[in-house]
Amino acid sequence: MTARSLADVVKAYDVRGTVPDQLDPEVARALGTAFADVVLVPDGAAGCVLGHDMRDSGPALVAAFADGVRARGLDVTLVGLCSTDGLYYASGALDLPGAMFTASHNPARYNGIKLCRSGARPVGQDSGLADIRTLAERMLADGVPADEPTGTLVERDVLADYAGFLRGLVDLSGIRPLRVVVDAGNGMGGFTVPAVLGTGAGLTALPLTVEPLYFELDGTFPNHEANPLEPENLRDLQAAVTAHGADLGLAFDGDADRCFVVDERGEPVSPSAITALIARREVARAVAEGADPADVAVVHNVITSAQVPEVIAATGARAVRTRVGHSFIKGEMARHRAVFGGEHSAHYYFRDFWFADTGMLAAMHVLAALGEQDEPLSALMADLSRYPASGEVNSTVADAGAATDAVLAWAQGEGVTVDRLDGLTLVHEGGADDPMWWLNLRASNTEPLLRLNVEAEDAVTMARVRDAVLGIVRG
């Protein structure tokens, strides 16, 4: 057979490609068998759990992947439609490795697979994904094993258990009444929000009035892309918040593992501010349960706001800084037994959720923090929005290394410290009449792009540094 490369499909953290030219049932079956050989068998797992989002291509890919696993004599539990954090719940609660079929916020023609070991532990490039790709490519070249599936196949609905579990982590029953607009973007938030914040499966009613936007599951995304990181995809939510006189708005991405927040004015709240807010709550809870603050850790990546480690330090806890990407965050959280972790991209990770990310649990923390006091969200977040930031600015470059070196040469005259943990981070501490600023310049793993993030003590300084670096990077 002709060799079939999966280099453009198997990424650093997951599988992602267009259907059917890059990702089809044949590829899915090969990946399922490789997943069994690389993860399930060495880990001693009896089987795995599989779920999928609302994309039309999901069920066929799941069935093929399941056949690949079952061909090795291993069992498969199908949980059907679920959010990515719903799949992580199933992996943790059932103590099984898992595969979630989703392309998150990507357009309708895409699908993908997020893999994990039992307990929702990540499978990334350095923790099995590269080996899965190599083995799957070999199978596709030699012929995917056509062994008759002998493992069992069972279906299990975990939505009610997932909802009850989250309700047990954040108590919303005693908060003041809140009106919240939720934009599900036709993604899996439309499936999970009614279950968690509603009264399904015997759950008690919460003091919440939910105004739904685009809750109909539709993998073609007819209203807007399910990517709230892009400002234009928040516009409907912002308008609805002010129109309803709501206390806040929540927006979920396609697989509902990320949550974005809009305040009562319709203004977006930065994920770094949400990270700081939840960090305070989780540290306070750990201390109330008897932990010494010095023994409590919170993880953040290199491009969260400088206010995040400041807030963590003010609680007496330890801030642990790591590279961008869920496998790095999860790895550091497990290593430090961190209570919480946050990223600039609105991924939020919790020790009590198997160190995995869950947009729904983050949303519940925001609702609790707002509802436990009387101020509007804008006032509650005022001291957590300290520094003007550029947001992530992408530039297409022919030679990322040369452009990065040129920025470093420029910065030598600015009095900076240099950090290479993830890309190039430059920090100017500043002083009297000399504003603080920092920047991070990272090359994309998959595209000829340099990603720039700048933050400073004031807007003028931020703009000066941003424009100077972009002038160098873009020539």
N, C-alpha and C positions, 0 to 999 in steps of 0.2 A: 504494500500500500504506500501511497505518497505520504511523506512526513508532513505532519500538521503542527505548526508552531503555535504555542499558547502564550508567547511572549507578550502579545498585546491584550491578552485576556486576564491572565493571572498577574495581578498588581502586587504592590508591596504589602497591602493589608487584606485584600479580598480578591474575588473574581468579578470582573465587570466587562461586558461586551454587548455588541448588537446582536439581535436575534432575527434570523437564524444564521447569518453568515459567519459570525464569530462564536456564538454560543447556541448549540442545538442539542437535541437529546443524545446524540452520539458522544459529544463532548461531556455532557452532564453525566452519562453513565461511566465514562472513563474517569472523571473526577471523583465519582462516588466510590468506585473500586479503589482508586488511589488513596482516597480519604480513609477507607477501611484499612488499607495496608500500612499507611504511614501513621495514623492516629489511633484508630480503634483497636487494632490487634496489639500493637506495642503497649498501649495503655491498659490492656486487659478489659476493655469495655465490651459488654454483651451486645451493644447496638448503639443507635443514635436517634436523635429526634430531629424532625424536619418540619419547617414551616415556610410559608410564602406570603408575599404581599398581594395587592389587588391587580397586578399586571396579568394580562391574558395568557402570556407565555409561561407563567409560573407552574401550573399543575403538570404540564407535560414534562418540564425540566425536573420537577420534584420526582415524578414517577420514574424517569430514567435514572436519576441519581440513586433513588431507593433500590432499583434493580441492581445497580452496581455494588451497593453495599450488601444486599441480600445474597448476591452471587458468592460472597465470601462466607456465607452461612451466618451472618449477623442479622440482628433484628432491627426493624425500623418502626418508630412511633411517629405517626403523622398528626400534627396539631392543626393543619389546615391554615386558614387565614389568620395571620397574627402580625403584630408589629415586631420589629427587631428585638426590642426589649422584652416582648412577650416570649420570643424564642429563647432569649437569655434566661428568662424566668424558668421556662421548661427545662433547659439544660441544668440550671442550678437545683431546682426542686426535685427533678428526677435523677440527678447525678449522672447525666449522659452527655457525651459529645453532641454537637448540633450543627445544623446547616440551615441558614436563613436565606431564602431565595428572594432577593430584592436588588434593585439598582438605585435605591434611595431616592435622590432628587433628580436623577438623570431622566432624559426624555423617554417617551413611551417605547421607542424601538430598542431600548436597552433592557437587560436583566443582569443579574449577578448572584453571587453566593458569598455570604459571610460565614466563616467556619469558626467553630470553637471546640475546645476540649470540654470534658465534664466540668461542671461548676462554672460554665461560661468563660473559661480561661481562653485567651485569644490564640488563634493560629495565624501567624504572620510570616513574612518572608524568612525570618530567622528562626521560626519555631514550627516549621513543618510545611509551610506553603510552597517553598521552592522545591522541596522533595516531591510534593504532590504534583506539581506542574511537570517535573521531569518524568515521573512515572506515568502520568496520564499521556504525555506526548509519546512515550515509548509504546503504550497500548494503542494509541491512535495510528501509529506507524505500522505496528505488527498485527493489528486487529484487536479490538476491544474484546476481552474474554466474554464468550457467549454462554457461560455456565448458567444453568437453570437456577434462578433465585431459590434458595432453600431457607433463608431466614424468614421469620414471621413478619407480618405487616399488620399493625393495629392503628386505629384512629383514637385520638384522645382530645377532648375539648378542655383547654386550660384557661380560657378567658376569665371565668368566674374566680378561679383560684388565684390567678394573677391580680385581678382587681382587689380581692380580699387581702392579699399579701401587701400590696401597696397601701391600702387603707390602714393596715396595722403599723406601718412605718411613720406615717404622718397623720395626726388626728386633726381633721377639719371640722369635727362636729360642733366645737364651741366657738368658732370664729364668728365675727359679725357678718350679716348678709352682704354678699358681693354679687355684682353683675359682671359676667366675664364673656367676652366674645372669643370664640375659638375658630380659627381658620385651619381646617384639616387639609386644604389643598387637594381634595378628592383622594387623599392618601389614607394610611391606616389609622390616623388620629380619629377619623370618622367612625372607626370600629371600636377603638379602645376608650375614648373619652366618655361615651355614654355608659360604658361598663364600669369605669372607675369613679366618675363623678356623678353618675346617676344612681338609680335604685335597683339595678339588676341583681340577680342571684341573692336576693334577701338582704342586700345592703341597706342601711338606713339612709334617709334623705339628708342631704347636706344643705347648709344655708347658702346655696349657690343658684343663681339664675344664669343658665348657659344659653347664649345666643349663637347658634351654629352657622358656620359658613362653609359650604362645599364639603358636607359630610358624606355625600354619595361616593361610594368607592368606584373609581374610574381611572384605570391605568393610562388613559390617553391624556389626562390632565386638561380637561376642556376649559378651565377658567384661568389658571396660571400655572407655571412650573411650581412643583412642590419643593422649592428651595428658598426658604425665607432669608437666607444669607444675602440674596439679591434684593436691594431696596424696592424695586418695582413690584416684587411679589408680596410686599407687605401693604401695598396701598389700599387694597380692599378692606383689610383688617383695620387699618388706621381710620379709614372713613367710617367703618361700622362702629368702632369704639366711641367716637364722638357723636355719631348719630343716635346711639342707644344710651348715651350718658353712662357708659360702662366704667367700672373701676379699673379694668385692665383688659388687654387682649393677649391671647396666646396663639402662636402659629407653629405647627408641626411640619416637618419635612415628610417626604413620601412614606418612609418606613417608621416614622414617629419616634426615632431614637434621639432626635434633636428637638429642642423647644426654644422658641424666641418669644420675647416679651415686649409688649407695647404698653406704655402707661396711660393714665386717664386722659391725657391731652392728645393721644395718638402718636406720641414720640417713642421711637425705639429705645429700649434699654440695652446697653451693651452686654454681651455675654460675660465679659470680665466683671462687670458690676454684679451680675447674677452669681457668678462664681464667688465673689467676696461675700455676698449676702448669705449664700448657703453654707459657705465655710464657717462663718460666725455661728450659724445655727448648729451645725454638726459638731463643732468643737464644744460649744456650750452644752450640748446633750451628752457628749462623752464625759465632760467634767462633772455634770450632774449625776452621772452614773458611777462616779468615783475615780475617773482617770486623772492623773497628774497632767496638766496642760503641756508640760515639757515632753511628755511621752506621746502626745497626739500629733499626727502628721497630716498635712493636706498637700496634695500634688497639683502643680500647675505647669503648663508648658512655657516655652521660651518667649512666646509672643502674647501672653496675657498681659494685662495692664500692670504697671509697676505698683498700682494700689493693691493688687492681690496679695503679694507677699507682705506688704505693709499691714493690711488688715489681719492677716494670719499671725504676724508677729505680735500685734496688739492683743490678741487673745492669749498669748503665751505659748501657742502651738508652734510646730516647726513647718516651714514652707520647703517643699521639695520640688526643685525645678527639673524639668525633663524635656525631651524632644517632642515635637509635634507628632501626633499619631496615636490611635487608640492602643496599639500593642505596647508602645512605650509607657503611656500613662498607666495602663493596667499592670504592667510589669513592676513599675515603681510603687504603685499602690500596694500590691501584694508584698513586695519586699519590705516596705515600711509599715504595713498594716494600717495604711492611711484611711481616715474616716471618709474622705471625700477627695475628688479630683475634678478640675474644670479646664476646659479649653476655650480659646477665643471663638471657635466655630460652633459653640453652643452644645457641645457634648459634655455631659455631666455624669460623673462616676461615683458610686457609693459602695462603701465597705459592706453595708447591709444588703446590697444587691449583687453579691458575688464580685465586687470590684468592677462591675460592668456599667455601661452607660444606659441611662433611661431618661428620656425627655419627660415622661409622665411624672416621675417622682420629683424631678426638678420643678415642674409646674406646681405640684402640690406644696412644695416648700415655699414657693413664691406666694401662693394663695394663703398659706398659713401665716407667713410673715406679715402680709398685708392685713389679713383679717384679725390678727391678734392685737392690733393697735388701731387708732382712729385716723391717722394721717393718710392722705392720698399717696399713691405709689411714687409719684414724682418727688414728694418730700421725703419718703422713706429711703429713696435711693440717692438723695442729694449728696451725702457724704461718701458715696461709693462711685462717683463719677468725677474724679479729681483732675484728670489730665486729658487734654485734647489729643486725639489720635487720628492717624491718617486712614485707618482701616487697611485692608490688604490691597495693594496696588500691584498689578501684574504688568510686566514688560516682556515683549518678545525679543530675545537676544540670540545672536549667532554663537557667542562664546561666553557662557555664564562665568567661567573661571576668570577670564580676562576682565570682564566687567566688575566682578567682585574685587579683584586685586586693585582696580582703579579706584573703587570706592574706599578701600582700605588706605590707599596712598593719600587720598584727599583727607581722610579722617585723622591722619597723623598730626596734622596741624591744628586739630580741634581739641586735643587733650582727652583721649578716650582710653578706656580699657577694652580689650579684645577678648571675645569668647567664641569658641568654635564648637560648642556643644551641638548646635543644629544650624547649619549655615554659618553666616557671619553675624554676630551680635556685637554692637558697639555701644558703650555706655559712657556718657559725659555726665559726671556727677554734679557739676555746676557749683554754685556758691552764691555769695552776696552779689546781686546784680548780674548773675551769670546763670541763666535758667538751665535746669536739668533737661537732658533728652537722651533717648536711646533709639536704636534702630536694629532691625533684623532683616537680613537679606538672604533668602533661601532659594535654591534652584528647585524647580519642579522635578519630581521623579519620572514623569511621563511626557512632559511637553518642554519645548525650548523656551521656558519662561523663568524669569526671576521674580520672586514675590517679595515685596517691600512692605514692612510695617514700621511706622515711626510714631513715637509718643513723646510729648514734651510737657514742660511745666506751664507753658502758655501757647496759645494758638499761633502767635507770630513765629515763635521758635520752631514749632512743629512744621509749619509751612516752609520755613527757610531750609530746614534740614531735608524735608521731603523733596522739595524742588531741586536742591543741589544734587541729591543722590540720583533722582530721575534724570537730571541733565547729563550726569556721567553715564548712567546705565544705557540711556537711549541715544547717547552720542550727540 
